[in-house]
């Protein structure tokens, strides 16, 4: 479990990050495998003697040494000798410490491969030291001395012997470092190209993700410009079409309800006037209450739908002044409302939508909790709005249900003034549209407490 948790924490969360991680891991594994194969691919001593490299050294240099004047021979040997390919010319073949069948077999194989007469060829095992051949040119990082090798002696036409040393060529750390640097350079170039391609792929995906989030918060996302690979472009075009369809449907629904509300206003006003003329007090008050309830239901529904389809451009506004203004309106109407707002807190968004949310919260607190205590404070880079009342409160399992449309509280807070169940849904939509959070709790007084956290504008 712990290993899985660590792996989940280390795994990138984005598609581009996961692809880049997978690509880098694949390249590292490939480079490790290639490095291991190179390290393991070294010849045995017998393979080195019979290799094409040794045959080429013998057949190319022997004729040249036989034709060059004696005075220039040392210069030729000096020029052609390297750390891993040294030569000498002597009057006798290189002395063999002890002839054995292995060396005899190597002589026969080399004579056959090089086309050299066996009686003019000698192969002797030798323990090679730094003073032998051209090993003095080798650095300590290139070769480990002394080492077991073979000296091949080939007789020239003038009777002298050309001696060339042969040893297995193994990797040393300098050569390994050179290999790693070359492979690492290729890895970086390939990785840079891959990151550029991933960036081209992830940019339209990030734009689509951002638009989807904005659309989910308020149906106000701008269409995304189709970009990137074909399948990504198709997804963006499908999102734009879906957004237009949903926004259009909500707009048509809002317009239809607004038209119905407009048509209801006139008969409701006429009914209210006629109700005022009823002589019996009980009947008159019942009629007026019923008409008022119908009016509130229509107004609440319009308020909720207006918040969903509101396309007012966002701007910076003074949240502190807005909270104070809404609170003072209730105080002017004689409601028990107190406000303590830290000045200067500004928000980027829709002031009307936020005012509607604050107004609904204060109205709920006054209606169901007898009073409203409003407090606005700055915490870190957030504005924290707290509104609580002195009412009976709401059970914890009921609190989150109240933000759903047409959900009403239990009878503990739902008296005769109970609404349509859209007030907190409007608040929740407004908070989400401003990238905030809405939480419920219980105040010290036992009443309901609502806390809104919103990112403030710098």
C-alpha positions as CSV (number, residue, x, y, z in Angstrom):
1,X,0.0,0.0,0.0
2,X,2.8,2.4,0.9
3,X,4.6,1.7,-2.4
4,X,1.4,2.3,-4.4
5,X,0.8,5.6,-2.5
6,X,4.3,6.8,-3.2
7,X,3.9,5.9,-6.9
8,X,0.7,7.7,-7.1
9,X,2.3,10.8,-5.6
10,X,5.2,10.7,-8.0
11,X,3.1,10.1,-11.1
12,X,2.3,13.3,-13.0
13,X,-1.4,14.2,-13.0
14,X,-1.6,15.5,-16.6
15,X,-1.5,13.6,-19.9
16,X,1.5,15.5,-21.1
17,X,3.3,14.8,-17.9
18,X,2.6,11.1,-18.0
19,X,3.6,10.8,-21.6
20,X,6.8,12.7,-21.0
21,X,7.6,10.5,-17.9
22,X,6.9,7.4,-19.9
23,X,9.1,8.6,-22.8
24,X,12.0,9.5,-20.4
25,X,11.8,6.2,-18.6
26,X,11.8,4.3,-22.0
27,X,14.8,6.2,-23.2
28,X,16.7,5.6,-19.9
29,X,16.0,1.9,-20.1
30,X,17.1,1.8,-23.7
31,X,20.3,3.7,-22.9
32,X,21.0,1.3,-20.0
33,X,20.4,-1.7,-22.2
34,X,22.6,-0.4,-25.0
35,X,25.3,0.5,-22.5
36,X,25.2,-3.0,-21.0
37,X,25.4,-4.5,-24.5
38,X,28.4,-2.4,-25.3
39,X,30.1,-3.3,-22.1
40,X,29.4,-7.0,-22.6
41,X,30.4,-7.0,-26.2
42,X,34.2,-7.6,-25.8
43,X,36.3,-10.1,-27.6
44,X,38.2,-13.0,-26.1
45,X,41.9,-13.3,-26.7
46,X,41.4,-15.9,-29.5
47,X,38.7,-13.8,-31.2
48,X,41.0,-10.8,-31.1
49,X,43.9,-12.7,-32.8
50,X,41.7,-14.0,-35.6
51,X,39.6,-10.9,-36.0
52,X,39.5,-8.9,-39.3
53,X,41.2,-6.0,-37.5
54,X,44.3,-8.1,-36.8
55,X,44.4,-9.5,-40.3
56,X,44.2,-5.9,-41.7
57,X,47.0,-4.7,-39.5
58,X,49.2,-7.6,-40.6
59,X,48.5,-7.5,-44.4
60,X,48.6,-3.7,-44.7
61,X,51.7,-2.9,-42.7
62,X,54.0,-5.8,-43.6
63,X,54.5,-4.8,-47.3
64,X,55.0,-1.2,-46.3
65,X,57.7,-2.1,-43.7
66,X,59.5,-4.4,-46.2
67,X,59.7,-1.6,-48.8
68,X,60.8,1.3,-46.6
69,X,64.5,2.3,-46.2
70,X,66.1,1.3,-42.9
71,X,66.6,4.9,-41.9
72,X,62.9,5.7,-42.0
73,X,61.7,2.5,-40.3
74,X,61.7,3.9,-36.8
75,X,59.7,6.9,-37.9
76,X,57.1,4.6,-39.6
77,X,56.8,2.4,-36.5
78,X,56.4,5.5,-34.3
79,X,53.8,6.9,-36.6
80,X,51.6,3.8,-36.9
81,X,51.8,2.6,-33.3
82,X,49.0,3.6,-30.9
83,X,48.1,2.6,-27.4
84,X,46.0,-0.4,-28.6
85,X,48.0,-1.2,-31.7
86,X,51.8,-1.3,-31.2
87,X,54.5,-2.6,-33.5
88,X,58.2,-3.5,-33.5
89,X,60.7,-4.8,-36.1
90,X,63.3,-7.3,-34.9
91,X,65.8,-9.7,-36.3
92,X,64.1,-12.6,-34.5
93,X,60.5,-13.4,-33.8
94,X,59.1,-12.5,-30.4
95,X,60.2,-15.1,-27.9
96,X,57.5,-17.5,-26.8
97,X,57.5,-18.4,-23.1
98,X,56.1,-21.8,-23.7
99,X,54.7,-23.2,-27.0
100,X,51.3,-24.7,-26.6
101,X,48.5,-26.2,-28.7
102,X,46.4,-23.0,-28.4
103,X,49.1,-20.8,-29.9
104,X,49.7,-23.3,-32.7
105,X,46.0,-23.4,-33.5
106,X,45.9,-19.6,-33.6
107,X,48.9,-19.5,-35.9
108,X,47.2,-21.9,-38.3
109,X,44.0,-20.0,-38.2
110,X,45.7,-16.6,-38.8
111,X,47.9,-17.9,-41.6
112,X,44.8,-19.3,-43.3
113,X,42.8,-16.1,-42.8
114,X,45.6,-13.7,-43.8
115,X,47.0,-15.8,-46.6
116,X,50.4,-16.0,-44.9
117,X,52.8,-18.9,-45.0
118,X,52.6,-20.8,-41.7
119,X,56.3,-21.3,-41.5
120,X,56.8,-17.5,-41.7
121,X,54.3,-16.8,-38.9
122,X,54.7,-17.1,-35.2
123,X,52.1,-16.6,-32.4
124,X,53.3,-16.3,-28.8
125,X,51.5,-15.6,-25.6
126,X,53.0,-12.8,-23.5
127,X,52.4,-10.8,-20.4
128,X,52.5,-7.3,-21.7
129,X,53.8,-4.4,-19.6
130,X,54.0,-0.6,-20.0
131,X,57.5,-0.7,-21.5
132,X,56.4,-3.1,-24.3
133,X,55.4,-1.8,-27.7
134,X,53.5,1.5,-27.4
135,X,51.9,1.1,-24.1
136,X,53.8,4.0,-22.7
137,X,51.4,6.2,-24.6
138,X,48.4,4.8,-22.8
139,X,46.9,6.7,-19.8
140,X,45.9,4.8,-16.7
141,X,42.2,5.3,-17.8
142,X,42.7,3.6,-21.1
143,X,44.2,0.2,-20.2
144,X,45.0,-1.9,-17.2
145,X,48.6,-3.1,-17.2
146,X,50.1,-5.6,-17.1
147,X,47.7,-7.7,-19.2
148,X,47.8,-11.1,-20.9
149,X,48.1,-10.8,-24.7
150,X,49.5,-12.3,-27.8
151,X,52.3,-11.2,-30.0
152,X,52.1,-12.1,-33.7
153,X,55.4,-12.2,-35.6
154,X,55.4,-12.2,-39.4
155,X,58.7,-12.7,-41.4
156,X,59.3,-10.1,-44.1
157,X,61.0,-10.8,-47.4
158,X,64.4,-9.5,-46.1
159,X,64.3,-11.9,-43.1
160,X,63.3,-9.4,-40.4
161,X,60.2,-10.0,-38.3
162,X,57.3,-7.6,-37.9
163,X,55.8,-7.9,-34.4
164,X,52.3,-6.7,-33.5
165,X,50.7,-7.1,-30.1
166,X,47.1,-8.2,-29.8
167,X,45.0,-7.9,-26.6
168,X,41.2,-8.0,-25.9
169,X,39.8,-4.5,-26.2
170,X,37.7,-3.9,-23.0
171,X,35.9,-0.7,-22.0
172,X,37.5,1.7,-19.6
173,X,35.7,4.4,-17.7
174,X,36.8,7.2,-20.1
175,X,35.4,5.4,-23.1
176,X,32.3,4.6,-21.1
177,X,32.0,8.3,-20.2
178,X,32.3,9.3,-23.8
179,X,29.6,6.8,-24.8
180,X,27.3,8.1,-22.0
181,X,27.9,11.7,-23.1
182,X,27.0,10.9,-26.7
183,X,24.0,8.9,-25.7
184,X,22.9,11.6,-23.2
185,X,23.2,14.3,-25.9
186,X,21.0,12.3,-28.2
187,X,18.6,11.7,-25.3
188,X,18.4,15.5,-24.6
189,X,17.8,16.4,-28.2
190,X,15.1,13.7,-28.6
191,X,13.5,14.7,-25.3
192,X,13.4,18.4,-26.2
193,X,11.6,17.6,-29.5
194,X,9.2,15.4,-27.6
195,X,8.5,18.1,-25.1
196,X,7.7,20.6,-27.9
197,X,5.3,18.1,-29.4
198,X,3.7,17.4,-26.0
199,X,3.3,21.2,-25.4
200,X,1.5,21.5,-28.7
201,X,-0.8,18.7,-27.7
202,X,-1.4,19.8,-24.1
203,X,-2.1,23.5,-24.9
204,X,-5.5,22.9,-26.6
205,X,-6.3,20.3,-24.0
206,X,-5.6,22.8,-21.1
207,X,-7.7,25.4,-22.9
208,X,-10.5,22.9,-23.3
209,X,-10.3,21.9,-19.6
210,X,-10.4,25.5,-18.5
211,X,-13.4,26.3,-20.7
212,X,-15.2,23.2,-19.4
213,X,-14.6,24.3,-15.8
214,X,-15.9,27.8,-16.5
215,X,-18.9,26.4,-18.3
216,X,-19.7,24.2,-15.4
217,X,-19.6,27.1,-13.0
218,X,-21.8,29.5,-14.9
219,X,-22.5,28.7,-18.6
220,X,-20.3,31.7,-19.6
221,X,-17.2,30.1,-21.2
222,X,-16.0,31.6,-24.5
223,X,-15.8,29.1,-27.4
224,X,-12.4,27.4,-27.6
225,X,-10.4,27.9,-30.8
226,X,-9.9,24.4,-32.4
227,X,-6.2,23.5,-32.4
228,X,-3.9,20.6,-32.0
229,X,-4.2,17.1,-33.5
230,X,-7.3,16.0,-35.4
231,X,-9.0,14.1,-32.5
232,X,-8.3,17.0,-30.1
233,X,-9.8,19.5,-32.6
234,X,-12.9,17.2,-32.9
235,X,-13.3,17.2,-29.1
236,X,-13.0,21.0,-28.9
237,X,-15.6,21.4,-31.7
238,X,-17.9,19.0,-29.9
239,X,-17.5,20.9,-26.7
240,X,-18.3,24.3,-28.4
241,X,-21.4,22.8,-30.0
242,X,-22.6,21.3,-26.7
243,X,-21.9,24.6,-24.9
244,X,-23.9,26.5,-27.5
245,X,-26.8,24.1,-27.3
246,X,-27.0,24.0,-23.5
247,X,-26.6,27.8,-23.1
248,X,-29.3,28.3,-25.8
249,X,-31.7,25.9,-24.0
250,X,-31.2,27.7,-20.7
251,X,-31.7,31.1,-22.3
252,X,-34.9,29.9,-24.0
253,X,-36.1,28.5,-20.7
254,X,-35.4,31.7,-18.9
255,X,-37.1,33.8,-21.6
256,X,-40.2,31.5,-21.5
257,X,-40.5,31.8,-17.8
258,X,-39.9,35.6,-17.9
259,X,-42.8,35.8,-20.5
260,X,-45.0,33.7,-18.2
261,X,-44.1,35.9,-15.2
262,X,-44.9,39.0,-17.2
263,X,-48.2,37.6,-18.3
264,X,-49.0,36.7,-14.6
265,X,-48.2,40.1,-13.2
266,X,-51.4,41.8,-14.6
267,X,-53.9,39.2,-13.3
268,X,-52.1,38.9,-10.0
269,X,-52.3,42.6,-9.6
270,X,-56.0,42.6,-10.4
271,X,-56.6,39.7,-8.0
272,X,-54.7,41.6,-5.2
273,X,-56.9,44.7,-5.8
274,X,-60.0,42.6,-5.7
275,X,-58.8,40.8,-2.5
276,X,-58.4,44.2,-0.8
277,X,-62.1,44.8,-1.4
278,X,-63.2,41.7,0.4
279,X,-65.0,42.7,3.6
280,X,-64.2,39.6,5.7
281,X,-60.7,40.0,7.3
282,X,-59.8,36.3,7.4
283,X,-60.7,35.7,3.8
284,X,-59.0,38.9,2.6
285,X,-55.7,38.1,4.4
286,X,-55.8,34.5,3.1
287,X,-56.2,35.7,-0.5
288,X,-53.5,38.3,-0.2
289,X,-51.1,35.8,1.4
290,X,-51.8,33.2,-1.4
291,X,-51.3,35.8,-4.1
292,X,-48.1,36.9,-2.5
293,X,-46.8,33.4,-2.3
294,X,-47.5,32.9,-6.1
295,X,-45.6,36.1,-6.8
296,X,-42.6,34.9,-4.7
297,X,-42.5,31.5,-6.4
298,X,-42.3,33.1,-9.8
299,X,-39.7,35.7,-8.6
300,X,-37.6,33.0,-7.0
301,X,-37.6,30.8,-10.1
302,X,-36.7,33.8,-12.3
303,X,-33.9,34.7,-9.8
304,X,-32.4,31.2,-10.0
305,X,-32.6,30.9,-13.8
306,X,-31.2,34.4,-14.2
307,X,-28.2,33.4,-12.2
308,X,-27.6,30.3,-14.4
309,X,-27.9,32.3,-17.7
310,X,-26.3,35.5,-16.6
311,X,-23.8,36.6,-19.2
312,X,-22.8,39.9,-17.7
313,X,-19.1,40.6,-18.3
314,X,-16.9,40.1,-15.2
315,X,-15.2,43.1,-13.6
316,X,-13.5,44.1,-10.4
317,X,-15.8,45.3,-7.7
318,X,-15.6,46.2,-4.0
319,X,-16.9,43.2,-2.1
320,X,-16.7,45.1,1.2
321,X,-19.0,47.9,0.0
322,X,-21.4,45.4,-1.5
323,X,-21.8,43.4,1.7
324,X,-22.3,46.6,3.7
325,X,-24.8,48.0,1.2
326,X,-26.9,44.8,1.2
327,X,-26.8,44.6,5.1
328,X,-27.8,48.2,5.5
329,X,-30.8,47.7,3.2
330,X,-32.1,45.1,5.7
331,X,-31.3,47.3,8.6
332,X,-33.2,50.2,7.1
333,X,-36.2,47.9,6.8
334,X,-36.0,47.3,10.6
335,X,-34.5,43.8,10.5
336,X,-32.1,42.7,13.2
337,X,-28.9,42.7,11.1
338,X,-25.3,43.5,12.2
339,X,-22.4,43.9,9.8
340,X,-18.6,44.0,10.3
341,X,-16.8,44.1,7.0
342,X,-13.1,44.7,6.6
343,X,-12.7,47.5,4.0
344,X,-10.9,47.3,0.7
345,X,-11.6,43.7,-0.3
346,X,-12.0,43.5,-4.0
347,X,-13.3,40.6,-6.2
348,X,-13.2,39.9,-9.9
349,X,-16.6,38.7,-11.1
350,X,-20.2,39.7,-11.4
351,X,-21.3,42.1,-8.7
352,X,-25.1,41.6,-9.3
353,X,-24.7,37.8,-9.0
354,X,-22.7,38.2,-5.7
355,X,-25.2,40.8,-4.4
356,X,-28.1,38.3,-5.0
357,X,-26.2,35.6,-3.1
358,X,-25.5,37.9,-0.1
359,X,-29.1,39.1,-0.1
360,X,-30.5,35.6,-0.1
361,X,-28.2,34.5,2.9
362,X,-29.2,37.6,5.0
363,X,-32.9,37.1,4.1
364,X,-32.7,33.4,5.1
365,X,-31.0,34.3,8.4
366,X,-33.6,37.0,9.3
367,X,-36.5,34.9,8.1
368,X,-35.6,31.6,9.9
369,X,-33.1,32.7,12.6
370,X,-34.7,36.0,13.8
371,X,-31.4,37.9,13.0
372,X,-28.3,38.0,10.8
373,X,-24.7,38.6,11.9
374,X,-22.6,39.4,8.9
375,X,-18.8,39.4,9.0
376,X,-16.2,39.8,6.2
377,X,-12.5,39.2,6.8
378,X,-9.4,38.7,4.7
379,X,-7.4,35.5,5.3
380,X,-4.3,35.0,3.1
381,X,-5.5,35.6,-0.4
382,X,-9.1,34.9,0.3
383,X,-12.1,36.9,1.4
384,X,-14.1,35.0,4.1
385,X,-17.8,36.0,4.4
386,X,-19.5,34.5,7.5
387,X,-23.3,34.9,8.1
388,X,-24.9,33.3,11.1
389,X,-28.2,33.6,13.0
390,X,-29.8,32.7,16.3
391,X,-32.3,30.2,15.0
392,X,-32.7,26.5,15.6
393,X,-30.0,25.5,13.0
394,X,-30.0,22.7,10.5
395,X,-28.9,19.1,10.9
396,X,-25.5,18.2,9.4
397,X,-27.0,15.6,7.0
398,X,-29.4,18.2,5.7
399,X,-26.9,21.0,5.0
400,X,-25.5,19.9,1.7
401,X,-28.9,19.0,0.4
402,X,-30.1,22.6,0.7
403,X,-27.9,23.8,-2.2
404,X,-29.9,21.7,-4.6
405,X,-32.8,23.4,-6.4
406,X,-36.2,23.1,-4.9
407,X,-34.9,21.6,-1.7
408,X,-36.3,23.1,1.6
409,X,-35.2,22.8,5.2
410,X,-37.1,20.6,7.7
411,X,-39.9,22.0,9.8
412,X,-37.5,23.2,12.4
413,X,-36.7,26.3,10.2
414,X,-39.5,26.0,7.6
415,X,-42.4,28.0,9.0
416,X,-45.2,29.8,7.2
417,X,-42.6,31.9,5.4
418,X,-41.1,28.9,3.7
419,X,-39.9,29.6,0.1
420,X,-39.6,27.6,-3.1
421,X,-36.2,26.1,-2.1
422,X,-34.0,28.1,-4.5
423,X,-32.3,30.7,-2.3
424,X,-29.3,28.6,-1.4
425,X,-29.1,27.1,-4.9
426,X,-28.6,30.7,-6.1
427,X,-25.9,31.3,-3.5
428,X,-24.1,28.0,-4.5
429,X,-24.2,28.9,-8.2
430,X,-22.8,32.4,-7.5
431,X,-20.0,31.1,-5.3
432,X,-19.0,28.5,-7.8
433,X,-19.0,31.1,-10.6
434,X,-16.5,33.1,-8.5
435,X,-14.2,30.0,-7.9
436,X,-15.1,30.0,-4.2
437,X,-16.3,27.5,-1.7
438,X,-19.6,27.3,0.4
439,X,-19.7,25.5,3.7
440,X,-22.3,25.2,6.4
441,X,-21.9,24.8,10.1
442,X,-23.4,25.6,13.5
443,X,-22.8,28.9,15.2
444,X,-21.9,29.3,18.9
445,X,-25.5,30.5,19.5
446,X,-26.8,27.2,18.0
447,X,-28.1,28.8,14.8
448,X,-27.0,28.1,11.3
449,X,-23.7,29.5,10.1
450,X,-22.7,29.9,6.4
451,X,-19.1,30.5,5.4
452,X,-18.1,31.6,1.9
453,X,-14.4,31.7,0.8
454,X,-13.6,33.7,-2.3
455,X,-10.3,34.5,-4.0
456,X,-9.7,38.3,-3.8
457,X,-8.4,40.4,-6.7
458,X,-5.0,42.0,-6.3
